[in-house]
């Protein structure tokens, strides 16, 4: 598949991501949601940003980090498995994980005030 064809396919698959921007960079393309850089298209492959929560899902499937050349390694960007790339819904979910910081993924609901207690009153 030609590089431009792959780029067009990947962007089409990511079409559900709001404010998706693709910018040419270093012989490939950077993917942004608004101002957030979350992915790389390079030589017919798609790489998404990983973190301590998501990286194991890529590694468990045998995916490798982005290596633009023999001297460089971007350890936080992993290649997307083909079956995920071909399923727009799953790819959208993986892309949202690449966009969302891990602290936001793990946040629990907090309350501004302590929980109220039901008080039973008994008549005399």
Number of C-alpha atoms within 10 A of each C-alpha: 8 9 14 12 11 17 22 12 14 19 17 11 19 21 13 15 17 10 12 15 16 18 11 11 12 8 10 18 18 19 23 19 17 10 10 14 16 20 24 25 25 21 16 14 19 23 24 26 25 26 15 8 13 15 19 13 14 18 13 8 10 10 17 15 20 22 15 14 7 6 6 9 12 11 14 16 23 24 24 23 18 12 10 15 20 14 12 17 14 15 23 18 15 19 22 16 20 23 19 14 13 15 9 9 11 9 8 8 5 7 7 5 6 7 7 6 6 6 6 6 6 5 4 3
